[in-house]
Amino acid sequence: MYRQGDVLLVPVAEVAVPAAVASMTAQERDARGRLVLARGEASGHAHAVVGAGRLLRVGGQFGESWLQLTEGGRVVHEEHAAIALPRGWYRVVRQREYTPGAVRVVAD
């Protein structure tokens, strides 16, 4: 597993990727050519992936997300060290926190 701030990437064997992932929407890259996993509400900084692949998502920025890297890549962020990722599939998990009356996704 790989964690950068409030984003966790869980490697998944290709045979274990759910069939429903194929019908998820491929996210567009940002102006810098990155796949944005999460963007901070206050800072505007982003946890993003640089490399060949695609980010599939359903339910918007906080919905279920899957990352496929065809050649490996790097997770980058303005305030964190980059993390090298080998090629393969990853389930993208956003950190959640409890606030009175609700559970919400952390977006710092």
C-alpha beads as a LAMMPS data file, in Angstrom:
LAMMPS data file: protein, C-alpha beads

108 atoms
107 bonds

1 atom types
1 bond types

-500.0 500.0 xlo xhi
-500.0 500.0 ylo yhi
-500.0 500.0 zlo zhi

Masses

1 110.0

Atoms # bond

1 1 1 0.000 0.000 0.000
2 1 1 1.057 3.576 -0.598
3 1 1 -0.144 6.576 1.399
4 1 1 0.397 10.245 0.649
5 1 1 -1.457 12.506 3.055
6 1 1 -5.158 11.679 3.009
7 1 1 -4.938 9.398 -0.051
8 1 1 -4.260 5.652 0.155
9 1 1 -3.450 3.545 -2.921
10 1 1 -4.077 -0.174 -2.532
11 1 1 -2.497 -2.415 -5.205
12 1 1 -4.990 -4.891 -6.690
13 1 1 -4.178 -7.834 -8.948
14 1 1 -5.719 -7.381 -12.382
15 1 1 -7.826 -10.544 -11.975
16 1 1 -9.339 -9.072 -8.774
17 1 1 -10.466 -5.761 -10.315
18 1 1 -14.293 -5.754 -10.239
19 1 1 -15.994 -5.952 -13.639
20 1 1 -17.969 -2.794 -12.782
21 1 1 -14.752 -0.750 -12.981
22 1 1 -14.864 -1.054 -16.787
23 1 1 -18.054 1.029 -16.854
24 1 1 -16.671 3.868 -14.688
25 1 1 -15.914 7.252 -16.186
26 1 1 -12.302 7.957 -17.184
27 1 1 -11.202 11.255 -15.632
28 1 1 -9.524 13.891 -17.752
29 1 1 -6.015 15.034 -16.937
30 1 1 -5.492 18.505 -15.481
31 1 1 -3.711 21.340 -17.314
32 1 1 -0.368 19.896 -16.160
33 1 1 -1.128 16.468 -17.646
34 1 1 -1.694 14.801 -14.264
35 1 1 -4.408 12.471 -13.022
36 1 1 -5.760 14.258 -9.929
37 1 1 -6.661 11.849 -7.135
38 1 1 -7.683 14.540 -4.629
39 1 1 -7.568 18.326 -4.468
40 1 1 -7.338 20.299 -1.225
41 1 1 -10.247 22.568 -0.356
42 1 1 -8.179 25.255 1.337
43 1 1 -4.822 25.085 -0.423
44 1 1 -5.803 23.959 -3.921
45 1 1 -2.858 21.553 -3.795
46 1 1 -3.445 18.167 -5.365
47 1 1 -2.455 14.565 -4.859
48 1 1 -1.888 13.615 -8.483
49 1 1 -0.328 10.881 -10.569
50 1 1 2.195 11.475 -13.329
51 1 1 2.536 8.614 -15.772
52 1 1 0.768 6.615 -18.444
53 1 1 -2.568 5.261 -17.338
54 1 1 -6.089 6.211 -16.444
55 1 1 -8.181 7.173 -13.445
56 1 1 -11.673 5.695 -13.391
57 1 1 -14.265 7.157 -11.060
58 1 1 -17.954 6.975 -10.254
59 1 1 -19.758 9.366 -7.918
60 1 1 -17.612 12.464 -8.350
61 1 1 -14.389 13.465 -6.619
62 1 1 -15.316 11.621 -3.432
63 1 1 -16.755 8.537 -5.110
64 1 1 -15.164 5.169 -5.817
65 1 1 -11.914 5.501 -7.765
66 1 1 -9.560 3.091 -9.488
67 1 1 -6.169 3.860 -11.032
68 1 1 -4.520 1.835 -13.785
69 1 1 -0.865 2.531 -14.522
70 1 1 0.346 0.906 -17.717
71 1 1 4.018 1.801 -17.249
72 1 1 4.323 2.849 -13.623
73 1 1 4.233 6.420 -12.406
74 1 1 4.659 8.782 -9.461
75 1 1 2.251 10.285 -6.965
76 1 1 3.130 13.951 -6.514
77 1 1 1.946 16.761 -4.234
78 1 1 3.186 20.263 -3.551
79 1 1 3.944 19.502 0.140
80 1 1 4.853 15.786 0.115
81 1 1 7.705 13.734 -1.306
82 1 1 6.904 11.928 -4.554
83 1 1 6.148 8.207 -4.366
84 1 1 7.101 5.855 -7.203
85 1 1 4.397 3.366 -8.194
86 1 1 4.906 0.204 -10.233
87 1 1 2.577 -0.540 -13.137
88 1 1 -0.720 -2.136 -12.249
89 1 1 -4.131 -1.479 -10.747
90 1 1 -4.831 0.479 -7.538
91 1 1 -7.976 1.141 -5.542
92 1 1 -7.911 4.786 -4.460
93 1 1 -9.169 5.328 -0.898
94 1 1 -9.812 8.779 0.567
95 1 1 -9.381 9.280 4.307
96 1 1 -12.632 9.941 6.157
97 1 1 -13.231 11.579 9.486
98 1 1 -16.105 11.665 11.908
99 1 1 -17.708 14.969 12.737
100 1 1 -20.746 15.134 14.992
101 1 1 -23.654 13.907 12.922
102 1 1 -21.691 12.892 9.844
103 1 1 -18.730 11.089 8.319
104 1 1 -16.930 13.155 5.703
105 1 1 -14.021 12.764 3.321
106 1 1 -10.897 14.646 4.401
107 1 1 -9.902 17.306 1.871
108 1 1 -7.231 19.506 3.391

Bonds

1 1 1 2
2 1 2 3
3 1 3 4
4 1 4 5
5 1 5 6
6 1 6 7
7 1 7 8
8 1 8 9
9 1 9 10
10 1 10 11
11 1 11 12
12 1 12 13
13 1 13 14
14 1 14 15
15 1 15 16
16 1 16 17
17 1 17 18
18 1 18 19
19 1 19 20
20 1 20 21
21 1 21 22
22 1 22 23
23 1 23 24
24 1 24 25
25 1 25 26
26 1 26 27
27 1 27 28
28 1 28 29
29 1 29 30
30 1 30 31
31 1 31 32
32 1 32 33
33 1 33 34
34 1 34 35
35 1 35 36
36 1 36 37
37 1 37 38
38 1 38 39
39 1 39 40
40 1 40 41
41 1 41 42
42 1 42 43
43 1 43 44
44 1 44 45
45 1 45 46
46 1 46 47
47 1 47 48
48 1 48 49
49 1 49 50
50 1 50 51
51 1 51 52
52 1 52 53
53 1 53 54
54 1 54 55
55 1 55 56
56 1 56 57
57 1 57 58
58 1 58 59
59 1 59 60
60 1 60 61
61 1 61 62
62 1 62 63
63 1 63 64
64 1 64 65
65 1 65 66
66 1 66 67
67 1 67 68
68 1 68 69
69 1 69 70
70 1 70 71
71 1 71 72
72 1 72 73
73 1 73 74
74 1 74 75
75 1 75 76
76 1 76 77
77 1 77 78
78 1 78 79
79 1 79 80
80 1 80 81
81 1 81 82
82 1 82 83
83 1 83 84
84 1 84 85
85 1 85 86
86 1 86 87
87 1 87 88
88 1 88 89
89 1 89 90
90 1 90 91
91 1 91 92
92 1 92 93
93 1 93 94
94 1 94 95
95 1 95 96
96 1 96 97
97 1 97 98
98 1 98 99
99 1 99 100
100 1 100 101
101 1 101 102
102 1 102 103
103 1 103 104
104 1 104 105
105 1 105 106
106 1 106 107
107 1 107 108
